Amino acid sequence: MLGTILIVVLLLMLLGALPNWGHSRQWGYAPSGALGTVLLIIVILMVVGRI
């Protein structure tokens, strides 16, 4: 249950950090890339059974 909530929160953060939005256009791809990496790690840990 906690893993599912964590994935949903990370997905929402990833969408908010995309440079398509006006507030994050100057940030580039760094925030979305970092959040994508964290999301990938969380998914891998869920598949392995650590979360």
DOGUKE-638961 format. One record per atom (N, C-alpha, C, O, CB): residue number from 1; residue in three letters; x, y, z; atom name. Coordinates in Angstrom, 1 decimal. Glycine has a CB too. Example, Ala and Ser with C-alpha at 12.3 -4.5 7.8 and 13.67 -1.06 7.14 Angstrom:
2
 num residuo     c1     c2     c3 atomo
   1     ala   13.2   -5.7    7.8     N
   1     ala   12.3   -4.5    7.8    CA
   1     ala   13.2   -3.3    7.8     C
   1     ala   14.2   -3.3    8.5     O
   1     ala   11.3   -4.5    9.0    CB
   2     ser   12.8   -2.2    7.1     N
   2     ser   13.7   -1.1    7.1    CA
   2     ser   12.9    0.0    7.9     C
   2     ser   13.4    1.1    8.0     O
   2     ser   14.1   -0.6    5.7    CB
This chain:
51
 num residuo     c1     c2     c3 atomo
   1     met    0.8   -1.2    0.0     N
   1     met    0.0    0.0    0.0    CA
   1     met    0.9    1.3    0.0     C
   1     met    0.6    2.2   -0.7     O
   1     met   -0.9    0.0    1.2    CB
   2     leu    1.9    1.3    0.8     N
   2     leu    2.8    2.4    0.9    CA
   2     leu    3.5    2.6   -0.4     C
   2     leu    3.7    3.8   -0.9     O
   2     leu    3.8    2.3    2.0    CB
   3     gly    3.9    1.5   -1.1     N
   3     gly    4.6    1.6   -2.3    CA
   3     gly    3.7    2.2   -3.4     C
   3     gly    4.2    3.0   -4.2     O
   3     gly    5.1    0.3   -2.8    CB
   4     thr    2.5    1.9   -3.4     N
   4     thr    1.5    2.4   -4.4    CA
   4     thr    1.4    3.9   -4.2     C
   4     thr    1.3    4.7   -5.2     O
   4     thr    0.2    1.7   -4.4    CB
   5     ile    1.2    4.3   -3.0     N
   5     ile    1.0    5.8   -2.7    CA
   5     ile    2.3    6.5   -3.1     C
   5     ile    2.2    7.6   -3.6     O
   5     ile    0.7    6.0   -1.2    CB
   6     leu    3.5    5.9   -2.8     N
   6     leu    4.7    6.6   -3.2    CA
   6     leu    4.9    6.7   -4.7     C
   6     leu    5.4    7.8   -5.1     O
   6     leu    5.9    5.7   -2.6    CB
   7     ile    4.5    5.7   -5.4     N
   7     ile    4.6    5.8   -6.9    CA
   7     ile    3.6    6.9   -7.4     C
   7     ile    4.0    7.6   -8.3     O
   7     ile    4.2    4.4   -7.5    CB
   8     val    2.4    7.0   -6.9     N
   8     val    1.5    8.0   -7.4    CA
   8     val    2.0    9.4   -7.1     C
   8     val    2.0   10.3   -7.9     O
   8     val    0.1    7.8   -6.7    CB
   9     val    2.6    9.6   -5.9     N
   9     val    3.1   10.9   -5.5    CA
   9     val    4.3   11.2   -6.4     C
   9     val    4.4   12.4   -6.9     O
   9     val    3.6   10.9   -4.1    CB
  10     leu    5.2   10.3   -6.7     N
  10     leu    6.3   10.5   -7.6    CA
  10     leu    5.9   10.8   -9.0     C
  10     leu    6.5   11.7   -9.7     O
  10     leu    7.3    9.3   -7.5    CB
  11     leu    4.9   10.1   -9.5     N
  11     leu    4.4   10.4  -10.8    CA
  11     leu    3.8   11.8  -10.9     C
  11     leu    4.0   12.5  -11.9     O
  11     leu    3.3    9.4  -11.2    CB
  12     leu    3.1   12.3   -9.9     N
  12     leu    2.6   13.6   -9.9    CA
  12     leu    3.7   14.7   -9.9     C
  12     leu    3.6   15.7  -10.5     O
  12     leu    1.6   13.8   -8.8    CB
  13     met    4.7   14.4   -9.1     N
  13     met    5.9   15.3   -9.0    CA
  13     met    6.6   15.3  -10.4     C
  13     met    7.1   16.3  -10.8     O
  13     met    6.8   14.8   -7.9    CB
  14     leu    6.7   14.1  -11.0     N
  14     leu    7.3   14.1  -12.3    CA
  14     leu    6.6   14.9  -13.4     C
  14     leu    7.2   15.6  -14.2     O
  14     leu    7.5   12.6  -12.8    CB
  15     leu    5.3   14.8  -13.4     N
  15     leu    4.5   15.6  -14.3    CA
  15     leu    4.6   17.1  -14.0     C
  15     leu    4.7   17.9  -14.9     O
  15     leu    3.0   15.2  -14.2    CB
  16     gly    4.7   17.5  -12.7     N
  16     gly    4.8   18.9  -12.4    CA
  16     gly    6.2   19.4  -12.7     C
  16     gly    6.4   20.7  -12.9     O
  16     gly    4.6   19.1  -11.0    CB
  17     ala    7.2   18.6  -12.8     N
  17     ala    8.6   19.0  -13.1    CA
  17     ala    8.9   19.1  -14.6     C
  17     ala   10.0   19.5  -15.0     O
  17     ala    9.6   18.2  -12.4    CB
  18     leu    8.0   18.6  -15.4     N
  18     leu    8.3   18.6  -16.9    CA
  18     leu    8.4   20.1  -17.3     C
  18     leu    7.7   20.9  -16.9     O
  18     leu    7.2   17.9  -17.6    CB
  19     pro    9.3   20.3  -18.3     N
  19     pro    9.5   21.7  -18.7    CA
  19     pro    8.4   22.2  -19.6     C
  19     pro    8.5   23.3  -20.2     O
  19     pro   10.8   21.8  -19.5    CB
  20     asn    7.3   21.5  -19.8     N
  20     asn    6.2   22.0  -20.6    CA
  20     asn    5.4   23.1  -19.9     C
  20     asn    4.8   23.9  -20.5     O
  20     asn    5.3   20.9  -21.0    CB
  21     trp    5.5   23.1  -18.6     N
  21     trp    4.7   24.0  -17.8    CA
  21     trp    5.4   25.3  -17.7     C
  21     trp    6.7   25.4  -17.8     O
  21     trp    4.4   23.5  -16.4    CB
  22     gly    4.7   26.4  -17.5     N
  22     gly    5.3   27.8  -17.5    CA
  22     gly    6.2   28.0  -16.3     C
  22     gly    7.3   28.6  -16.5     O
  22     gly    4.3   28.8  -17.5    CB
  23     his    5.9   27.4  -15.2     N
  23     his    6.7   27.7  -14.0    CA
  23     his    8.1   26.9  -14.0     C
  23     his    9.0   27.3  -13.3     O
  23     his    6.0   27.3  -12.8    CB
  24     ser    8.2   25.9  -14.8     N
  24     ser    9.4   25.1  -14.8    CA
  24     ser   10.1   25.1  -16.1     C
  24     ser   11.0   24.3  -16.4     O
  24     ser    9.0   23.6  -14.4    CB
  25     arg    9.8   26.0  -17.0     N
  25     arg   10.4   26.0  -18.3    CA
  25     arg   11.9   26.3  -18.3     C
  25     arg   12.7   25.8  -19.1     O
  25     arg    9.7   27.1  -19.2    CB
  26     gln   12.3   27.1  -17.3     N
  26     gln   13.7   27.5  -17.2    CA
  26     gln   14.6   26.5  -16.5     C
  26     gln   15.8   26.6  -16.5     O
  26     gln   13.8   28.8  -16.5    CB
  27     trp   13.9   25.5  -15.9     N
  27     trp   14.7   24.5  -15.1    CA
  27     trp   15.4   23.5  -16.1     C
  27     trp   16.4   22.9  -15.7     O
  27     trp   13.8   23.7  -14.2    CB
  28     gly   14.8   23.3  -17.2     N
  28     gly   15.3   22.2  -18.1    CA
  28     gly   14.8   20.9  -17.7     C
  28     gly   13.8   20.8  -17.1     O
  28     gly   16.9   22.3  -18.2    CB
  29     tyr   15.6   19.8  -18.1     N
  29     tyr   15.1   18.5  -17.8    CA
  29     tyr   15.7   17.9  -16.6     C
  29     tyr   15.4   16.7  -16.3     O
  29     tyr   15.5   17.6  -19.0    CB
  30     ala   16.5   18.6  -15.8     N
  30     ala   17.1   18.1  -14.6    CA
  30     ala   16.1   17.6  -13.6     C
  30     ala   16.3   16.5  -13.1     O
  30     ala   18.0   19.1  -14.0    CB
  31     pro   15.1   18.3  -13.2     N
  31     pro   14.2   17.9  -12.1    CA
  31     pro   13.4   16.6  -12.6     C
  31     pro   13.2   15.7  -11.8     O
  31     pro   13.3   18.9  -11.7    CB
  32     ser   12.9   16.6  -13.8     N
  32     ser   12.1   15.5  -14.2    CA
  32     ser   13.0   14.3  -14.4     C
  32     ser   12.6   13.1  -14.2     O
  32     ser   11.4   15.8  -15.6    CB
  33     gly   14.3   14.5  -14.8     N
  33     gly   15.2   13.3  -14.9    CA
  33     gly   15.5   12.7  -13.6     C
  33     gly   15.6   11.5  -13.5     O
  33     gly   16.5   13.8  -15.6    CB
  34     ala   15.7   13.6  -12.6     N
  34     ala   16.0   13.1  -11.2    CA
  34     ala   14.8   12.3  -10.7     C
  34     ala   15.0   11.3  -10.1     O
  34     ala   16.4   14.2  -10.3    CB
  35     leu   13.6   12.9  -10.8     N
  35     leu   12.4   12.3  -10.3    CA
  35     leu   12.1   11.0  -11.1     C
  35     leu   11.7   10.0  -10.5     O
  35     leu   11.2   13.2  -10.4    CB
  36     gly   12.4   11.0  -12.3     N
  36     gly   12.2    9.7  -13.1    CA
  36     gly   13.2    8.6  -12.6     C
  36     gly   12.8    7.5  -12.6     O
  36     gly   12.5   10.0  -14.6    CB
  37     thr   14.4    9.0  -12.3     N
  37     thr   15.3    8.0  -11.8    CA
  37     thr   14.9    7.5  -10.4     C
  37     thr   15.0    6.3  -10.2     O
  37     thr   16.7    8.7  -11.6    CB
  38     val   14.4    8.4   -9.6     N
  38     val   13.9    7.9   -8.3    CA
  38     val   12.7    7.0   -8.5     C
  38     val   12.5    6.0   -7.8     O
  38     val   13.5    9.1   -7.4    CB
  39     leu   11.8    7.3   -9.4     N
  39     leu   10.6    6.5   -9.7    CA
  39     leu   11.1    5.1  -10.2     C
  39     leu   10.5    4.1   -9.8     O
  39     leu    9.7    7.2  -10.7    CB
  40     leu   12.0    5.1  -11.0     N
  40     leu   12.6    3.8  -11.6    CA
  40     leu   13.1    3.0  -10.4     C
  40     leu   12.9    1.7  -10.4     O
  40     leu   13.6    4.1  -12.6    CB
  41     ile   13.9    3.6   -9.5     N
  41     ile   14.4    2.8   -8.4    CA
  41     ile   13.4    2.3   -7.5     C
  41     ile   13.4    1.1   -7.1     O
  41     ile   15.4    3.7   -7.6    CB
  42     ile   12.3    3.1   -7.3     N
  42     ile   11.2    2.6   -6.4    CA
  42     ile   10.5    1.4   -7.1     C
  42     ile   10.1    0.5   -6.4     O
  42     ile   10.2    3.8   -6.1    CB
  43     val   10.2    1.5   -8.4     N
  43     val    9.6    0.4   -9.1    CA
  43     val   10.4   -0.9   -9.0     C
  43     val    9.9   -1.9   -8.8     O
  43     val    9.3    0.8  -10.5    CB
  44     ile   11.7   -0.7   -9.2     N
  44     ile   12.6   -1.9   -9.2    CA
  44     ile   12.6   -2.5   -7.8     C
  44     ile   12.5   -3.7   -7.6     O
  44     ile   14.0   -1.5   -9.6    CB
  45     leu   12.6   -1.7   -6.7     N
  45     leu   12.6   -2.2   -5.4    CA
  45     leu   11.3   -2.9   -5.1     C
  45     leu   11.2   -3.9   -4.3     O
  45     leu   12.8   -1.1   -4.4    CB
  46     met   10.2   -2.4   -5.6     N
  46     met    8.9   -3.0   -5.5    CA
  46     met    8.8   -4.4   -6.1     C
  46     met    8.3   -5.3   -5.6     O
  46     met    7.7   -2.1   -6.0    CB
  47     val    9.4   -4.5   -7.3     N
  47     val    9.4   -5.7   -8.1    CA
  47     val   10.3   -6.8   -7.3     C
  47     val    9.9   -7.9   -7.3     O
  47     val    9.9   -5.6   -9.5    CB
  48     val   11.4   -6.3   -6.8     N
  48     val   12.3   -7.2   -6.1    CA
  48     val   11.7   -7.7   -4.8     C
  48     val   12.0   -8.7   -4.2     O
  48     val   13.6   -6.6   -5.9    CB
  49     gly   10.8   -6.8   -4.2     N
  49     gly   10.1   -7.2   -2.9    CA
  49     gly   10.7   -6.5   -1.7     C
  49     gly   10.4   -6.9   -0.6     O
  49     gly   10.2   -8.6   -2.7    CB
  50     arg   11.5   -5.4   -1.9     N
  50     arg   12.1   -4.7   -0.8    CA
  50     arg   11.2   -3.7   -0.2     C
  50     arg   11.4   -3.3    0.9     O
  50     arg   13.4   -4.1   -1.2    CB
  51     ile   10.1   -3.3   -1.0     N
  51     ile    9.2   -2.3   -0.5    CA
  51     ile    7.8   -3.0   -0.4     C
  51     ile    6.8   -2.3    0.0     O
  51     ile    9.1   -1.0   -1.3    CB
